[in-house]
Amino acid sequence: MTRPASHDVPHESIDLQIADVLRAATYPANKDALVAAAREAGASNEVLAMLDGLPEQDYIDVASVTKLIGSNFGPGIGA
């Protein structure tokens, strides 16, 4: 299965947008780097808002981000 091109990101479900953006980020990454990666990928405003709502800290990997997104926004968000 191939990942969609970044120009397809805005047309994906929220879960897929987040997963694609987080996989493309370089870790460790802080909140600002994650938001910048999402913006560069063309993620929706909803995804940008979710990432911007994360605590200011360094994230060591995708799992550390999705754990917080899931706790902030409910179940179902994951990579």
Secondary structure, 3 states (H helix, E strand, C coil): CCCCCHHHHHHCCHHHHHHHHHHHCCCCEEHHHHHHHHHHHCCCHHHHHHHHCCCCCEECCHHHHHHHHHHHHCCCCCC
